[in-house]
Amino acid sequence: DGGITQSPKYLFRKEGQNVTLSCEQNLNHDAMYWYRQDPGQGLRLIYYSQIVNDFQKGDIAEGYSVSREKKESFPLTVTSAQKNPTAFYLCASSMTGRNYGYTFGSGTRLTVV
Amino acid sequence: AQSVTQLDSHVSVSEGTPVLLRCNYSSSYSPSLFWYVQHPNKGLQLLLKYTSAATLVKGINGFEAEFKKSETSFHLTKPSAHMSDAAEYFCVVSELRQAGTALIFGKGTTLSVSS
């Protein structure tokens, strides 16, 4: 079955360390997205990519970085510059165009200890 | 910029009674609107979408939403709540960006269903 796989499900990081969250899709979608979810805030867009080797900053990109070397993969690195990294991170993919909904992964919960 | 406002952060209903989750949108062009549901510690599932076809949109699990341009609203309804409907619901608008589109989420409404 096609879908999006995020790993790991839970991740613990020490302050000052970078950490990379994995996102892989086998839906043949061109576009991929990273969102951050905090209680009472909804989902906020971190980065998005419409095609391979191209990506754009979203609304809260500071302290994060991404790459898009393959159509199937869109890893997110949370750097030590991110002031408040503890959150639930969701990856999504879609066909390009504004009428398409997204398919979401099951998320990664990152905790800084 | 496009935006959505979910008017209630928390809604409580009894099983078997109607559900109404309210959403207003702001858009400078004809919007594409969505409702998503999230069960605890899970990803999001698309309930339904409006893309300028019929104004009454039917979704999964008995949910539907009506697009009202004059009221800039896109409220989600269900005639009879079930215990399994307890979850967080997000109203979402699609926004054109510099490169492509992105979905902009409301802050969510938590639906509680009591027996």
Interface residues (C-beta under 8 A of the other chain):
Chain A: I4 A31 Y33 Y35 G40 Q41 G42 L43 R44 L45 Y48 Q50 D54 Q56 G58 L90 A92 T96 G97 R98 N99 G101 Y102 F104 G105 S106 G107 R109
Chain B: S9 S32 F34 Y36 N41 K42 G43 L44 Q45 L46 K49 T51 F90 S94 E95 L96 R97 Q98 A99 G100 T101 A102 L103 I104 F105 G106 K107 G108
